[in-house]
Protein backbone atom coordinates (compact mmCIF):
# COMPACT_ATOMS: atom_id res chain seq x y z
CA UNK A 1 0.00 0.00 0.00
CA UNK A 2 1.30 3.43 -0.91
CA UNK A 3 2.15 5.91 1.83
CA UNK A 4 -0.46 8.29 0.41
CA UNK A 5 -3.17 5.64 0.80
CA UNK A 6 -2.11 4.85 4.37
CA UNK A 7 -2.32 8.53 5.24
CA UNK A 8 -5.73 8.96 3.56
CA UNK A 9 -7.19 5.82 5.19
CA UNK A 10 -5.93 7.06 8.57
CA UNK A 11 -7.35 10.53 7.94
CA UNK A 12 -10.82 9.23 7.05
CA UNK A 13 -10.71 6.86 10.04
CA UNK A 14 -9.90 9.83 12.28
CA UNK A 15 -12.63 11.98 10.72
CA UNK A 16 -15.20 9.22 11.31
CA UNK A 17 -14.08 9.14 14.95
CA UNK A 18 -14.40 12.92 15.21
CA UNK A 19 -17.88 12.64 13.66
CA UNK A 20 -18.90 10.43 16.59
CA UNK A 21 -18.38 13.33 18.96
CA UNK A 22 -20.55 15.69 16.90
CA UNK A 23 -23.85 14.21 17.97
CA UNK A 24 -27.38 14.68 19.18
CA UNK A 25 -28.09 12.16 21.93
CA UNK A 26 -31.23 10.14 21.23
CA UNK A 27 -32.47 6.74 22.29
CA UNK A 28 -31.78 4.09 21.24
CA UNK A 29 -29.32 5.47 18.62
CA UNK A 30 -27.81 8.98 18.63
CA UNK A 31 -27.63 11.18 15.55
CA UNK A 32 -24.01 11.94 14.65
CA UNK A 33 -21.84 13.23 11.84
CA UNK A 34 -20.14 9.85 11.36
CA UNK A 35 -22.11 8.83 8.28
CA UNK A 36 -21.03 12.04 6.52
CA UNK A 37 -17.38 11.01 6.86
CA UNK A 38 -18.18 7.40 5.97
CA UNK A 39 -19.70 8.60 2.68
CA UNK A 40 -16.66 10.81 2.04
CA UNK A 41 -14.37 7.86 2.71
CA UNK A 42 -16.06 5.89 -0.06
CA UNK A 43 -15.92 8.84 -2.47
CA UNK A 44 -12.35 9.92 -1.74
CA UNK A 45 -10.73 6.53 -1.19
CA UNK A 46 -12.84 4.34 -3.44
CA UNK A 47 -14.65 1.18 -2.40
CA UNK A 48 -11.82 -0.94 -0.98
CA UNK A 49 -9.85 1.70 0.87
CA UNK A 50 -13.05 3.44 1.99
CA UNK A 51 -14.26 0.17 3.52
CA UNK A 52 -10.80 -0.37 5.02
CA UNK A 53 -10.96 3.01 6.76
CA UNK A 54 -14.20 1.92 8.41
CA UNK A 55 -12.81 -1.50 9.38
CA UNK A 56 -9.89 0.28 11.06
CA UNK A 57 -12.37 2.59 12.81
CA UNK A 58 -14.35 -0.40 14.11
CA UNK A 59 -11.25 -2.27 15.26
CA UNK A 60 -9.90 0.77 17.12
CA UNK A 61 -13.21 1.23 18.92
CA UNK A 62 -13.59 -2.46 19.73
CA UNK A 63 -10.13 -2.67 21.29
CA UNK A 64 -11.24 -0.02 23.75
CA UNK A 65 -10.37 3.37 22.30
CA UNK A 66 -13.47 5.48 23.11
CA UNK A 67 -14.16 6.68 19.57
CA UNK A 68 -17.76 5.52 19.20
CA UNK A 69 -20.62 7.86 20.16
CA UNK A 70 -20.86 6.21 23.57
CA UNK A 71 -17.31 5.04 24.21
CA UNK A 72 -15.68 1.87 22.97
CA UNK A 73 -14.66 -1.66 23.88
CA UNK A 74 -15.73 -5.14 22.91
CA UNK A 75 -19.00 -4.90 24.88
CA UNK A 76 -20.08 -2.20 22.43
CA UNK A 77 -21.38 -5.00 20.22
CA UNK A 78 -24.34 -5.12 22.61
CA UNK A 79 -25.27 -1.48 21.98
CA UNK A 80 -28.29 -0.85 19.72
CA UNK A 81 -26.16 1.42 17.52
CA UNK A 82 -23.45 -1.16 16.76
CA UNK A 83 -25.24 -2.49 13.67
CA UNK A 84 -24.96 0.94 12.09
CA UNK A 85 -21.20 0.89 12.76
CA UNK A 86 -21.00 -2.46 10.98
CA UNK A 87 -23.01 -0.92 8.18
CA UNK A 88 -20.37 1.80 7.75
CA UNK A 89 -18.17 -0.75 5.99
CA UNK A 90 -20.89 -1.52 3.45
CA UNK A 91 -21.79 2.16 3.11
CA UNK A 92 -18.23 3.18 2.25
CA UNK A 93 -17.79 0.26 -0.16
CA UNK A 94 -21.11 0.68 -1.98
CA UNK A 95 -20.84 4.47 -2.17
CA UNK A 96 -17.29 4.27 -3.46
CA UNK A 97 -18.06 1.53 -5.98
CA UNK A 98 -21.15 3.17 -7.42
CA UNK A 99 -19.48 6.60 -7.63
CA UNK A 100 -16.33 5.30 -9.34
CA UNK A 101 -15.56 6.83 -12.72
CA UNK A 102 -16.53 4.50 -15.58
CA UNK A 103 -14.68 4.37 -18.90
CA UNK A 104 -12.57 7.34 -17.87
CA UNK A 105 -15.65 9.52 -17.37
CA UNK A 106 -16.22 11.19 -14.01
CA UNK A 107 -19.57 10.59 -12.37
CA UNK A 108 -21.90 13.59 -12.06
CA UNK A 109 -23.80 14.96 -9.07
CA UNK A 110 -26.97 12.88 -9.60
CA UNK A 111 -25.03 9.61 -9.78
CA UNK A 112 -22.97 10.53 -6.75
CA UNK A 113 -26.13 11.28 -4.74
CA UNK A 114 -27.63 7.99 -5.91
CA UNK A 115 -24.46 6.15 -4.89
CA UNK A 116 -24.52 7.74 -1.44
CA UNK A 117 -28.20 7.00 -0.91
CA UNK A 118 -27.57 3.36 -1.85
CA UNK A 119 -24.78 3.33 0.72
CA UNK A 120 -27.04 4.91 3.35
CA UNK A 121 -29.71 2.27 2.67
CA UNK A 122 -27.10 -0.45 3.18
CA UNK A 123 -26.34 1.04 6.59
CA UNK A 124 -30.05 1.00 7.48
CA UNK A 125 -30.47 -2.58 6.21
CA UNK A 126 -27.77 -3.68 8.64
CA UNK A 127 -28.42 -1.20 11.46
CA UNK A 128 -32.20 -1.33 11.91
CA UNK A 129 -32.54 -5.13 12.35
CA UNK A 130 -29.45 -5.16 14.61
CA UNK A 131 -30.91 -2.39 16.76
CA UNK A 132 -34.24 -4.20 16.93
CA UNK A 133 -32.61 -7.49 17.98
CA UNK A 134 -30.43 -5.86 20.65
CA UNK A 135 -33.32 -3.84 22.10
CA UNK A 136 -35.80 -6.75 22.11
CA UNK A 137 -33.56 -9.70 22.97
CA UNK A 138 -30.44 -8.52 24.79
CA UNK A 139 -31.98 -5.50 26.53
CA UNK A 140 -35.41 -7.10 26.96
CA UNK A 141 -37.19 -4.03 25.63
CA UNK A 142 -40.58 -3.90 24.04
CA UNK A 143 -40.18 -2.57 20.49
CA UNK A 144 -42.32 -3.22 17.46
CA UNK A 145 -40.87 -3.48 13.96
CA UNK A 146 -42.73 -0.26 13.13
CA UNK A 147 -41.07 1.49 16.07
CA UNK A 148 -37.69 0.15 14.95
CA UNK A 149 -38.26 1.56 11.46
CA UNK A 150 -39.33 4.90 12.89
CA UNK A 151 -36.51 5.28 15.44
CA UNK A 152 -33.81 3.62 13.35
CA UNK A 153 -34.64 4.78 9.84
CA UNK A 154 -37.26 7.51 9.37
CA UNK A 155 -35.81 9.85 11.99
CA UNK A 156 -32.37 9.66 10.39
CA UNK A 157 -33.36 9.80 6.71
CA UNK A 158 -33.75 13.59 6.21
CA UNK A 159 -30.45 14.37 7.94
CA UNK A 160 -28.64 11.56 6.13
CA UNK A 161 -29.87 12.82 2.77
CA UNK A 162 -28.61 16.30 3.71
CA UNK A 163 -25.24 14.74 4.62
CA UNK A 164 -25.21 12.98 1.23
CA UNK A 165 -25.81 16.29 -0.57
CA UNK A 166 -23.03 17.97 1.41
CA UNK A 167 -20.63 15.06 0.83
CA UNK A 168 -21.41 15.15 -2.90
CA UNK A 169 -20.71 18.87 -3.16
CA UNK A 170 -17.48 18.56 -1.19
CA UNK A 171 -16.33 15.57 -3.26
CA UNK A 172 -17.08 17.35 -6.54
CA UNK A 173 -15.03 20.35 -5.37
CA UNK A 174 -12.14 18.13 -4.27
CA UNK A 175 -12.25 16.16 -7.52
CA UNK A 176 -12.36 19.31 -9.67
CA UNK A 177 -9.42 20.84 -7.81
CA UNK A 178 -7.41 17.61 -8.15
CA UNK A 179 -8.20 17.46 -11.87
CA UNK A 180 -7.05 21.07 -12.26
CA UNK A 181 -3.81 20.36 -10.40
CA UNK A 182 -3.07 17.21 -12.38
CA UNK A 183 -3.73 18.67 -15.81
C-alpha positions in Angstrom: 0.0 0.0 0.0 1.3 3.4 -0.9 2.2 5.9 1.8 -0.5 8.3 0.4 -3.2 5.6 0.8 -2.1 4.8 4.4 -2.3 8.5 5.2 -5.7 9.0 3.6 -7.2 5.8 5.2 -5.9 7.1 8.6 -7.4 10.5 7.9 -10.8 9.2 7.1 -10.7 6.9 10.0 -9.9 9.8 12.3 -12.6 12.0 10.7 -15.2 9.2 11.3 -14.1 9.1 15.0 -14.4 12.9 15.2 -17.9 12.6 13.7 -18.9 10.4 16.6 -18.4 13.3 19.0 -20.5 15.7 16.9 -23.9 14.2 18.0 -27.4 14.7 19.2 -28.1 12.2 21.9 -31.2 10.1 21.2 -32.5 6.7 22.3 -31.8 4.1 21.2 -29.3 5.5 18.6 -27.8 9.0 18.6 -27.6 11.2 15.5 -24.0 11.9 14.6 -21.8 13.2 11.8 -20.1 9.9 11.4 -22.1 8.8 8.3 -21.0 12.0 6.5 -17.4 11.0 6.9 -18.2 7.4 6.0 -19.7 8.6 2.7 -16.7 10.8 2.0 -14.4 7.9 2.7 -16.1 5.9 -0.1 -15.9 8.8 -2.5 -12.4 9.9 -1.7 -10.7 6.5 -1.2 -12.8 4.3 -3.4 -14.6 1.2 -2.4 -11.8 -0.9 -1.0 -9.8 1.7 0.9 -13.0 3.4 2.0 -14.3 0.2 3.5 -10.8 -0.4 5.0 -11.0 3.0 6.8 -14.2 1.9 8.4 -12.8 -1.5 9.4 -9.9 0.3 11.1 -12.4 2.6 12.8 -14.4 -0.4 14.1 -11.2 -2.3 15.3 -9.9 0.8 17.1 -13.2 1.2 18.9 -13.6 -2.5 19.7 -10.1 -2.7 21.3 -11.2 0.0 23.7 -10.4 3.4 22.3 -13.5 5.5 23.1 -14.2 6.7 19.6 -17.8 5.5 19.2 -20.6 7.9 20.2 -20.9 6.2 23.6 -17.3 5.0 24.2 -15.7 1.9 23.0 -14.7 -1.7 23.9 -15.7 -5.1 22.9 -19.0 -4.9 24.9 -20.1 -2.2 22.4 -21.4 -5.0 20.2 -24.3 -5.1 22.6 -25.3 -1.5 22.0 -28.3 -0.8 19.7 -26.2 1.4 17.5 -23.5 -1.2 16.8 -25.2 -2.5 13.7 -25.0 0.9 12.1 -21.2 0.9 12.8 -21.0 -2.5 11.0 -23.0 -0.9 8.2 -20.4 1.8 7.8 -18.2 -0.8 6.0 -20.9 -1.5 3.4 -21.8 2.2 3.1 -18.2 3.2 2.2 -17.8 0.3 -0.2 -21.1 0.7 -2.0 -20.8 4.5 -2.2 -17.3 4.3 -3.5 -18.1 1.5 -6.0 -21.2 3.2 -7.4 -19.5 6.6 -7.6 -16.3 5.3 -9.3 -15.6 6.8 -12.7 -16.5 4.5 -15.6 -14.7 4.4 -18.9 -12.6 7.3 -17.9 -15.7 9.5 -17.4 -16.2 11.2 -14.0 -19.6 10.6 -12.4 -21.9 13.6 -12.1 -23.8 15.0 -9.1 -27.0 12.9 -9.6 -25.0 9.6 -9.8 -23.0 10.5 -6.7 -26.1 11.3 -4.7 -27.6 8.0 -5.9 -24.5 6.1 -4.9 -24.5 7.7 -1.4 -28.2 7.0 -0.9 -27.6 3.4 -1.9 -24.8 3.3 0.7 -27.0 4.9 3.3 -29.7 2.3 2.7 -27.1 -0.5 3.2 -26.3 1.0 6.6 -30.0 1.0 7.5 -30.5 -2.6 6.2 -27.8 -3.7 8.6 -28.4 -1.2 11.5 -32.2 -1.3 11.9 -32.5 -5.1 12.4 -29.5 -5.2 14.6 -30.9 -2.4 16.8 -34.2 -4.2 16.9 -32.6 -7.5 18.0 -30.4 -5.9 20.6 -33.3 -3.8 22.1 -35.8 -6.7 22.1 -33.6 -9.7 23.0 -30.4 -8.5 24.8 -32.0 -5.5 26.5 -35.4 -7.1 27.0 -37.2 -4.0 25.6 -40.6 -3.9 24.0 -40.2 -2.6 20.5 -42.3 -3.2 17.5 -40.9 -3.5 14.0 -42.7 -0.3 13.1 -41.1 1.5 16.1 -37.7 0.1 14.9 -38.3 1.6 11.5 -39.3 4.9 12.9 -36.5 5.3 15.4 -33.8 3.6 13.3 -34.6 4.8 9.8 -37.3 7.5 9.4 -35.8 9.9 12.0 -32.4 9.7 10.4 -33.4 9.8 6.7 -33.7 13.6 6.2 -30.4 14.4 7.9 -28.6 11.6 6.1 -29.9 12.8 2.8 -28.6 16.3 3.7 -25.2 14.7 4.6 -25.2 13.0 1.2 -25.8 16.3 -0.6 -23.0 18.0 1.4 -20.6 15.1 0.8 -21.4 15.1 -2.9 -20.7 18.9 -3.2 -17.5 18.6 -1.2 -16.3 15.6 -3.3 -17.1 17.4 -6.5 -15.0 20.3 -5.4 -12.1 18.1 -4.3 -12.2 16.2 -7.5 -12.4 19.3 -9.7 -9.4 20.8 -7.8 -7.4 17.6 -8.1 -8.2 17.5 -11.9 -7.1 21.1 -12.3 -3.8 20.4 -10.4 -3.1 17.2 -12.4 -3.7 18.7 -15.8 
